[in-house]
Amino acid sequence: MGFSNSRVSTTLLYSLTYFFLFLILPNCIAIDTISANQSITDGETLVSSGNIFELGFFSPGNSTNRYVGIWYKKTSYTQVVWVLNGLNPILDSHGSLSINNEGNLVLLDGNQNVIWYKNASSTMSSNNSTVAILNDEGNFILSDNQSNVSLWDSFDHPSNTLIPNMKLGGNDKLGISLRLTSWVSENNPAPGNFFLRRNRQQVEQIYIMSGSTATIVNGSNEVTHWSSGQWNGQSFMGIPGMPQDYINGITFSSDGNGGQYYTYTTSDSSNISIDILDSSGNLVTKNWDDQKKEWVDIWSAISSQCDVYGTCGPFGICNKTEAVICSCMTGFQPKFSDRWRNGNWSDGCVRSTPLQCGSGSNSSSGSGSGSDQDGFLKLEGVKLPDLAEYSSAQDLNTCNSSCFNNCSCLAYAYVTDPGCMVWSTDLIDVQQFSSGGEDLYLRVPSSLLEEHRFGLNSSTIRSIPISGLDVSQSIVGFSGFYLDRLKVRFNSPNGQIKKVENLLVLDHVGSNSMCASAI
């Protein structure tokens, strides 16, 4: 009998154990969904079905305030990629996130005060069928489970971090603006003073802007802090050496309803890479090192003073390799010499020699004898100025003509994609790159062009070999030719023959004199 009683006791013990395991097991299994009348409390989390992302409560830095955020599960909350209640922290550790009996997503503190909520009851079906799910892209989606209609999602309300498959852009007609907004500090995820957004100009690019929280909301009085340079269909031209992963993964597209967005995708989901707009206004790319279990910075938008927008002011060029990083473009001088010498370059430069085109009685069309004394100086390997406008010109030659024929055109550039770009306003945010970059053609008086290239005046030019022919002392008489990449020989004052490579000589059709441009 003793043996039988022992077996009964053992069986009963196992049964009770399985029973209690059955009761508590659902709380131990990771879940990705909050359904009607369900909640997660501080200390509990949602985990996406593929075990990639996690949503829960956290305290940033040395703060004791509690927030709801999303992070990559393998990184824990060492780097939170999205915050629900950045403006309204929970001041205790008893918060809860739930879908109430009206179908609304609600965040409460320990005293049941509403910290944040999303009203979904007006758009959901008659039954309480609202669910909130964290998917494997890191998007937290509130939807009607019966109609599968999305009511709200976290990707439409970015924080300070861009992760793969998020969109950056917007729809002006619908008032949609998807942008990153910096935190106040590492300890405070409330909206800070910087935001990253798509431009509102004709040529596509992205900007980091600065301003107060009110500025971020209404878009007024914003100040440009950094620009990416123009988008060429694959990369941003103002970012030399842009990582190949980004070149392969960034797309720009329209949704057909007036919305235009940049999206970054990756083919390797095991490689965790994110872009963070930090509280100082710098955009930083971080990769997760799974062996060291730490984040590694691999790129930053602002790595030198030259990367800060407009450091050298209008018509200035910034070169981070020089002891004095700012210089004026050829034909320009500091607007305020004293300030410039003291390292205050923001006022930029002004012309030291006026243009002939459009001066006096000359028309703005570029015709007339005075207009033909302007040329274009080629600046190689630079970040193109901001505020470019498109021209319909289909190649470099017609782009040149388009700018030449318009006295208000101060510079032009031709890149296969986006094509011909022209500038009629101050040339701002130009940077000299040590490698990469584009060619900018700057309008200058021909006399200045000759002095810059030759150190002489035009009367010293003796001959121009063209396809083996020697055409002597007859340049001015030519009409209707566009002579590209010539080698010019001329006599220097000491009688030696010198050679100047790549001089573009343009005879404007319909005029009687030549316009020279070094390229």
C-alpha positions as CSV (number, residue, x, y, z in Angstrom):
1,M,0.0,0.0,0.0
2,G,2.8,2.4,0.8
3,F,4.2,1.9,-2.7
4,S,0.7,2.7,-4.2
5,N,0.3,5.8,-2.1
6,S,3.7,7.0,-3.2
7,R,2.8,6.5,-6.8
8,V,-0.5,8.4,-6.3
9,S,1.3,11.2,-4.6
10,T,3.9,11.4,-7.4
11,T,1.2,11.4,-10.0
12,L,-0.7,14.1,-8.2
13,L,2.4,16.2,-7.8
14,Y,3.1,16.0,-11.6
15,S,-0.5,16.9,-12.4
16,L,-0.4,19.9,-10.2
17,T,2.9,21.0,-11.6
18,Y,1.6,20.7,-15.2
19,F,-1.5,22.5,-14.2
20,F,0.4,25.5,-12.8
21,L,2.8,25.5,-15.7
22,F,-0.2,25.7,-18.0
23,L,-1.5,28.7,-16.1
24,I,1.7,30.6,-16.1
25,L,3.1,29.5,-19.5
26,P,1.2,32.2,-21.6
27,N,2.9,34.9,-19.5
28,C,6.3,33.4,-20.3
29,I,5.8,33.2,-24.1
30,A,6.8,36.3,-26.0
31,I,3.8,38.0,-27.6
32,D,3.6,40.6,-30.3
33,T,0.0,41.8,-30.0
34,I,-2.2,43.7,-27.6
35,S,-5.8,42.8,-28.1
36,A,-9.0,44.4,-26.7
37,N,-9.1,44.7,-22.9
38,Q,-5.4,43.5,-22.7
39,S,-2.4,45.4,-21.6
40,I,1.3,45.2,-20.9
41,T,2.7,46.7,-17.7
42,D,6.1,48.1,-16.8
43,G,8.5,45.2,-16.8
44,E,6.6,43.3,-19.6
45,T,7.3,43.6,-23.3
46,L,6.0,42.8,-26.8
47,V,8.4,40.9,-29.0
48,S,7.9,40.7,-32.8
49,S,7.2,37.3,-34.2
50,G,10.7,36.9,-35.6
51,N,12.3,37.9,-32.3
52,I,13.8,41.0,-34.0
53,F,12.2,44.0,-32.2
54,E,11.0,44.6,-28.7
55,L,8.6,47.1,-27.2
56,G,8.5,48.0,-23.5
57,F,9.2,50.5,-20.8
58,F,12.6,52.1,-20.3
59,S,14.5,55.0,-18.7
60,P,17.0,56.9,-20.9
61,G,20.5,57.6,-19.6
62,N,20.5,58.6,-16.0
63,S,16.8,59.6,-16.0
64,T,14.3,57.9,-13.7
65,N,11.3,58.9,-15.9
66,R,9.7,56.0,-17.7
67,Y,8.9,55.9,-21.5
68,V,7.5,53.3,-23.9
69,G,9.9,52.6,-26.7
70,I,11.0,50.1,-29.4
71,W,14.5,48.7,-29.8
72,Y,16.2,45.7,-31.5
73,K,15.8,42.8,-29.1
74,K,19.4,41.6,-29.4
75,T,20.7,45.1,-28.4
76,S,18.3,45.5,-25.5
77,Y,17.4,49.2,-25.0
78,T,21.0,50.4,-25.4
79,Q,19.7,52.3,-28.4
80,V,16.0,53.0,-28.5
81,V,14.7,53.6,-32.1
82,W,11.3,54.9,-31.3
83,V,9.5,56.6,-28.4
84,L,5.8,56.8,-27.8
85,N,5.6,59.4,-25.1
86,G,8.6,61.6,-25.4
87,L,6.8,64.7,-24.3
88,N,4.9,63.1,-21.4
89,P,7.0,60.8,-19.3
90,I,5.6,58.5,-16.7
91,L,6.9,59.5,-13.2
92,D,6.4,56.1,-11.6
93,S,7.2,52.5,-12.5
94,H,3.6,51.3,-12.6
95,G,2.6,52.3,-16.1
96,S,0.6,50.2,-18.5
97,L,-0.2,50.2,-22.2
98,S,-3.6,48.8,-23.2
99,I,-6.5,48.7,-25.6
100,N,-9.5,49.8,-23.5
101,N,-13.1,48.6,-24.0
102,E,-13.7,51.4,-26.5
103,G,-10.8,50.2,-28.7
104,N,-8.5,53.0,-28.0
105,L,-4.7,52.5,-27.4
106,V,-4.0,54.1,-24.0
107,L,-0.9,54.7,-21.9
108,L,-1.6,55.1,-18.2
109,D,0.6,55.8,-15.2
110,G,0.3,54.0,-11.8
111,N,-2.5,56.4,-10.8
112,Q,-4.5,55.6,-13.9
113,N,-3.8,59.1,-15.4
114,V,-3.8,59.1,-19.2
115,I,-0.3,59.9,-20.4
116,W,-1.0,59.2,-24.1
117,Y,-3.8,57.8,-26.2
118,K,-4.9,57.2,-29.8
119,N,-8.6,57.4,-30.4
120,A,-9.6,54.6,-32.7
121,S,-13.2,54.2,-31.7
122,S,-14.5,56.6,-34.4
123,T,-12.9,54.6,-37.2
124,M,-13.2,51.0,-36.0
125,S,-16.1,48.6,-36.6
126,S,-19.0,48.3,-34.2
127,N,-17.3,45.4,-32.4
128,N,-14.2,46.0,-30.3
129,S,-11.8,44.5,-32.8
130,T,-8.8,46.8,-32.4
131,V,-5.4,45.2,-32.0
132,A,-1.9,46.6,-31.7
133,I,0.9,44.5,-33.2
134,L,4.7,44.9,-33.3
135,N,6.0,43.6,-36.6
136,D,9.4,42.4,-37.7
137,E,10.1,45.7,-39.4
138,G,9.9,47.5,-36.0
139,N,6.5,49.1,-36.9
140,F,3.9,49.2,-34.1
141,I,0.6,49.2,-35.8
142,L,-2.9,49.8,-34.5
143,S,-5.5,48.2,-36.8
144,D,-9.0,46.9,-37.0
145,N,-8.7,43.1,-36.9
146,Q,-11.9,42.6,-38.8
147,S,-11.3,44.9,-41.7
148,N,-7.5,44.8,-41.6
149,V,-7.5,48.6,-41.9
150,S,-4.5,50.3,-40.3
151,L,-5.7,53.1,-37.9
152,W,-2.3,54.3,-36.8
153,D,1.4,53.2,-36.9
154,S,4.7,54.2,-35.4
155,F,6.4,54.6,-38.8
156,D,4.1,57.6,-39.5
157,H,5.4,59.2,-36.3
158,P,9.2,58.9,-36.4
159,S,11.4,59.7,-33.4
160,N,15.1,60.5,-33.8
161,T,16.1,57.2,-35.6
162,L,15.7,55.9,-39.1
163,I,15.6,52.2,-39.5
164,P,15.3,50.1,-42.7
165,N,11.8,50.3,-44.4
166,M,10.9,53.6,-42.7
167,K,10.0,56.5,-45.0
168,L,11.4,60.0,-44.9
169,G,9.4,62.6,-46.9
170,G,5.7,63.5,-46.9
171,N,2.7,64.8,-48.8
172,D,2.3,68.6,-48.7
173,K,-1.3,68.4,-50.0
174,L,-2.3,66.2,-47.1
175,G,-0.1,67.8,-44.5
176,I,1.9,64.7,-44.0
177,S,5.6,65.2,-43.0
178,L,7.8,62.3,-42.0
179,R,11.0,63.6,-40.4
180,L,13.4,62.7,-37.7
181,T,13.4,64.9,-34.7
182,S,16.4,65.0,-32.3
183,W,16.0,64.3,-28.5
184,V,16.6,67.2,-26.1
185,S,19.5,65.1,-24.7
186,E,20.5,61.5,-24.0
187,N,18.4,61.7,-20.9
188,N,15.4,63.3,-22.4
189,P,13.6,62.0,-25.5
190,A,11.3,65.1,-25.8
191,P,11.6,66.8,-29.2
192,G,14.9,68.8,-29.5
193,N,16.0,71.6,-31.7
194,F,17.0,69.7,-34.8
195,F,15.1,67.8,-37.4
196,L,15.9,65.9,-40.6
197,R,13.5,66.3,-43.5
198,R,13.2,66.2,-47.3
199,N,13.7,69.5,-49.0
200,R,11.0,71.8,-50.3
201,Q,13.1,72.9,-53.3
202,Q,13.0,71.9,-56.9
203,V,16.1,69.6,-56.8
204,E,15.7,66.7,-54.4
205,Q,17.9,66.4,-51.3
206,I,17.6,66.2,-47.5
207,Y,18.4,68.8,-44.8
208,I,19.1,69.0,-41.1
209,M,17.3,72.0,-39.9
210,S,17.5,73.8,-36.5
211,G,14.9,75.7,-34.6
212,S,12.7,75.6,-31.5
213,T,10.1,72.9,-30.9
214,A,7.5,75.4,-32.3
215,T,9.5,75.7,-35.4
216,I,9.6,72.0,-35.9
217,V,5.8,71.9,-35.7
218,N,5.0,74.8,-38.0
219,G,8.1,74.9,-40.2
220,S,8.7,78.6,-39.8
221,N,12.0,80.4,-39.1
222,E,13.9,77.2,-39.6
223,V,17.6,77.4,-40.2
224,T,19.6,75.0,-42.4
225,H,22.3,73.2,-40.4
226,W,23.4,70.6,-43.0
227,S,22.5,69.5,-46.5
228,S,23.1,66.2,-48.3
229,G,23.7,67.7,-51.7
230,Q,21.5,66.9,-54.7
231,W,20.0,63.4,-55.2
232,N,21.3,61.8,-58.4
233,G,19.1,58.7,-58.4
234,Q,21.5,56.6,-56.4
235,S,23.2,58.7,-53.8
236,F,23.5,62.2,-52.5
237,M,26.2,64.2,-54.4
238,G,27.2,66.1,-51.3
239,I,28.3,63.0,-49.5
240,P,31.5,61.8,-51.0
241,G,32.3,58.1,-50.5
242,M,28.7,57.3,-49.6
243,P,28.7,53.7,-48.3
244,Q,27.8,51.2,-51.0
245,D,25.1,49.6,-48.8
246,Y,23.2,52.9,-48.8
247,I,23.7,53.4,-52.6
248,N,22.2,50.0,-53.2
249,G,19.4,50.5,-50.6
250,I,18.1,54.0,-50.9
251,T,15.2,54.7,-53.2
252,F,13.1,57.8,-53.9
253,S,9.5,57.2,-55.0
254,S,6.1,58.7,-55.3
255,D,3.0,57.1,-54.0
256,G,0.7,58.4,-56.7
257,N,-1.3,60.6,-54.3
258,G,1.2,63.5,-54.1
259,G,3.4,61.8,-51.5
260,Q,7.2,61.5,-52.2
261,Y,9.5,59.5,-49.9
262,Y,13.0,58.3,-49.4
263,T,13.2,54.7,-48.2
264,Y,16.2,52.7,-47.1
265,T,16.1,48.9,-47.3
266,T,18.7,46.2,-46.7
267,S,19.0,42.7,-48.1
268,D,20.9,41.5,-45.0
269,S,18.5,41.7,-42.0
270,S,21.2,40.2,-39.8
271,N,23.3,43.4,-40.2
272,I,21.7,46.0,-37.9
273,S,22.3,49.5,-39.1
274,I,20.5,52.7,-38.0
275,D,20.7,56.4,-38.6
276,I,20.3,58.7,-35.5
277,L,19.8,62.4,-35.4
278,D,21.6,63.2,-32.2
279,S,20.9,66.1,-29.8
280,S,23.8,68.1,-31.3
281,G,22.2,68.1,-34.8
282,N,24.5,65.4,-36.3
283,L,23.2,62.5,-38.3
284,V,25.2,59.4,-37.3
285,T,25.1,55.9,-38.8
286,K,25.6,53.2,-36.3
287,N,26.2,49.4,-36.8
288,W,25.7,46.8,-34.2
289,D,28.8,44.7,-33.5
290,D,27.4,41.4,-32.4
291,Q,30.7,40.1,-31.2
292,K,31.5,43.0,-29.0
293,K,27.8,43.6,-28.2
294,E,28.1,47.4,-28.8
295,W,27.2,50.0,-31.3
296,V,29.9,51.3,-33.6
297,D,29.8,54.7,-35.4
298,I,30.6,54.2,-39.1
299,W,29.6,57.6,-40.6
300,S,28.5,61.1,-39.5
301,A,27.1,63.9,-41.6
302,I,29.2,66.5,-39.8
303,S,32.8,65.5,-39.3
304,S,34.4,68.9,-39.8
305,Q,33.3,72.6,-39.7
306,C,33.1,72.5,-43.5
307,D,30.1,70.2,-43.2
308,V,28.1,72.7,-41.3
309,Y,25.8,74.5,-43.8
310,G,27.1,77.8,-45.2
311,T,30.3,78.0,-43.0
312,C,32.0,80.2,-45.5
313,G,29.0,82.2,-46.5
314,P,27.8,83.2,-50.0
315,F,30.5,82.7,-52.7
316,G,32.9,81.1,-50.3
317,I,34.5,77.7,-50.6
318,C,35.3,75.5,-47.6
319,N,38.3,73.2,-47.6
320,K,38.9,71.2,-44.5
321,T,42.5,70.3,-45.4
322,E,43.6,73.9,-45.4
323,A,44.8,75.8,-42.3
324,V,42.3,78.5,-43.0
325,I,39.4,76.5,-44.2
326,C,37.5,79.4,-46.0
327,S,38.4,81.2,-49.1
328,C,36.5,83.3,-51.7
329,M,35.8,82.1,-55.1
330,T,37.9,83.5,-58.0
331,G,36.6,87.0,-58.7
332,F,35.3,87.6,-55.2
333,Q,36.6,89.1,-52.0
334,P,35.5,89.0,-48.3
335,K,32.4,91.1,-47.7
336,F,33.8,92.3,-44.3
337,S,37.6,91.9,-44.3
338,D,38.0,92.4,-40.5
339,R,35.5,89.7,-39.7
340,W,37.0,87.4,-42.2
341,R,40.5,87.7,-40.8
342,N,39.1,86.9,-37.4
343,G,37.6,83.6,-38.6
344,N,34.0,84.9,-38.9
345,W,33.2,83.8,-42.5
346,S,29.4,83.6,-42.4
347,D,29.0,86.9,-44.3
348,G,30.8,85.4,-47.2
349,C,32.2,87.1,-50.3
350,V,31.2,89.7,-52.9
351,R,32.4,90.3,-56.4
352,S,35.7,92.2,-56.8
353,T,35.3,92.5,-60.5
354,P,31.8,93.2,-61.9
355,L,30.3,91.0,-64.7
356,Q,29.8,92.6,-68.1
357,C,26.6,90.6,-68.9
358,G,23.6,92.7,-68.0
359,S,25.6,95.8,-67.0
360,G,24.8,99.2,-68.3
361,S,22.7,99.1,-71.4
362,N,23.2,95.3,-71.9
363,S,20.0,93.2,-71.9
364,S,19.4,90.3,-69.6
365,S,19.2,88.0,-72.6
366,G,23.0,87.8,-72.8
367,S,23.2,89.4,-76.3
368,G,25.2,92.5,-77.0
369,S,28.9,93.2,-77.0
370,G,29.2,93.6,-73.3
371,S,27.7,90.2,-72.5
372,D,30.2,88.3,-74.5
373,Q,33.0,89.3,-72.2
374,D,31.8,86.9,-69.5
375,G,33.0,83.3,-69.3
376,F,32.8,80.3,-67.0
377,L,35.6,79.1,-64.7
378,K,35.5,75.4,-63.9
379,L,35.7,74.5,-60.2
380,E,36.5,70.8,-60.0
381,G,35.6,68.2,-57.4
382,V,33.2,70.4,-55.3
383,K,30.0,70.0,-53.4
384,L,27.5,71.9,-55.6
385,P,25.8,74.9,-54.1
386,D,22.4,74.7,-52.5
387,L,19.2,76.1,-54.1
388,A,19.8,74.8,-57.6
389,E,17.1,75.0,-60.3
390,Y,16.5,72.6,-63.2
391,S,17.1,73.6,-66.8
392,S,15.7,71.7,-69.7
393,A,19.2,71.5,-71.4
394,Q,20.0,67.9,-72.3
395,D,23.8,68.0,-72.3
396,L,26.8,70.0,-71.1
397,N,27.0,72.2,-74.2
398,T,23.3,73.3,-74.2
399,C,23.5,73.7,-70.4
400,N,26.4,76.1,-71.0
401,S,24.5,78.0,-73.6
402,S,21.4,78.1,-71.4
403,C,23.3,79.8,-68.6
404,F,25.4,82.0,-70.9
405,N,22.3,83.5,-72.6
406,N,20.8,84.5,-69.2
407,C,22.6,87.2,-67.4
408,S,21.0,86.3,-64.1
409,C,22.6,82.8,-64.3
410,L,25.6,82.9,-62.0
411,A,26.8,79.3,-62.4
412,Y,25.8,75.9,-63.9
413,A,26.6,72.2,-63.6
414,Y,25.7,69.2,-65.7
415,V,25.4,65.8,-64.1
416,T,23.8,62.9,-66.1
417,D,21.2,62.6,-63.4
418,P,19.6,65.0,-62.4
419,G,20.8,66.8,-65.6
420,C,21.4,70.6,-66.1
421,M,21.3,72.7,-62.9
422,V,21.6,76.5,-62.8
423,W,22.0,79.0,-60.0
424,S,20.7,82.6,-60.1
425,T,21.1,83.2,-56.3
426,D,24.0,83.4,-54.0
427,L,26.2,80.3,-54.2
428,I,26.1,78.8,-50.7
429,D,27.5,75.7,-49.0
430,V,30.2,75.0,-51.6
431,Q,32.9,72.6,-50.3
432,Q,36.1,71.5,-51.9
433,F,36.5,67.7,-51.7
434,S,39.8,65.8,-51.8
435,S,38.1,63.1,-53.9
436,G,34.8,62.8,-55.7
437,G,32.6,65.8,-56.1
438,E,31.2,67.5,-59.2
439,D,32.3,70.3,-61.6
440,L,30.8,73.7,-61.1
441,Y,31.1,76.4,-63.9
442,L,31.2,79.8,-62.3
443,R,30.4,83.0,-64.3
444,V,33.3,85.5,-64.3
445,P,34.4,88.4,-66.5
446,S,36.6,87.1,-69.4
447,S,39.4,89.4,-68.3
448,L,39.5,87.7,-64.9
449,L,39.3,84.3,-66.5
450,E,42.4,85.1,-68.6
451,E,44.3,86.5,-65.7
452,H,43.4,83.4,-63.6
453,R,44.5,81.0,-66.3
454,F,47.3,82.8,-68.0
455,G,48.6,85.6,-65.9
456,L,48.4,87.6,-69.2
457,N,45.9,89.4,-71.3
458,S,44.2,88.0,-74.4
459,S,46.6,89.8,-76.8
460,T,49.4,87.4,-75.9
461,I,47.5,84.3,-77.3
462,R,49.3,83.3,-80.5
463,S,47.7,80.1,-81.8
464,I,45.2,77.4,-81.2
465,P,45.8,74.0,-82.7
466,I,42.5,72.5,-83.8
467,S,42.6,69.0,-85.2
468,G,46.1,69.6,-86.5
469,L,45.4,73.0,-88.0
470,D,47.1,76.2,-86.8
471,V,44.8,79.1,-86.6
472,S,46.8,82.2,-85.8
473,Q,45.6,85.5,-84.3
474,S,42.1,85.1,-85.6
475,I,40.1,83.9,-82.6
476,V,37.9,86.9,-82.5
477,G,36.8,86.4,-86.1
478,F,35.3,83.0,-85.5
479,S,31.5,82.7,-85.3
480,G,29.3,79.7,-84.6
481,F,31.9,77.3,-83.2
482,Y,31.9,75.5,-79.8
483,L,35.5,74.4,-79.3
484,D,35.8,71.9,-76.5
485,R,38.9,71.0,-74.5
486,L,41.5,72.7,-76.5
487,K,45.2,73.1,-75.8
488,V,46.2,76.7,-76.0
489,R,49.8,77.9,-76.5
490,F,50.9,81.4,-75.8
491,N,54.1,83.4,-75.3
492,S,54.9,84.4,-71.8
493,P,56.6,87.7,-71.1
494,N,60.0,86.0,-71.0
495,G,59.5,84.5,-74.4
496,Q,59.0,80.9,-73.3
497,I,56.1,78.8,-74.7
498,K,53.7,77.6,-72.1
499,K,50.7,75.3,-72.5
500,V,47.3,75.6,-70.8
501,E,45.2,72.4,-70.8
502,N,41.4,72.3,-71.1
503,L,40.4,75.7,-72.2
504,L,36.8,75.9,-73.4
505,V,36.4,78.6,-76.0
506,L,32.8,79.5,-76.7
507,D,31.7,81.5,-79.6
508,H,28.2,82.6,-78.8
509,V,26.2,82.2,-82.0
510,G,25.0,85.5,-83.3
511,S,27.7,87.6,-81.6
512,N,30.9,89.0,-83.0
513,S,33.3,88.1,-80.2
514,M,34.4,85.1,-78.2
515,C,33.7,84.0,-74.6
516,A,36.3,81.9,-72.9
517,S,35.8,79.4,-70.1
518,A,38.4,77.2,-68.5
519,I,37.2,73.6,-67.9
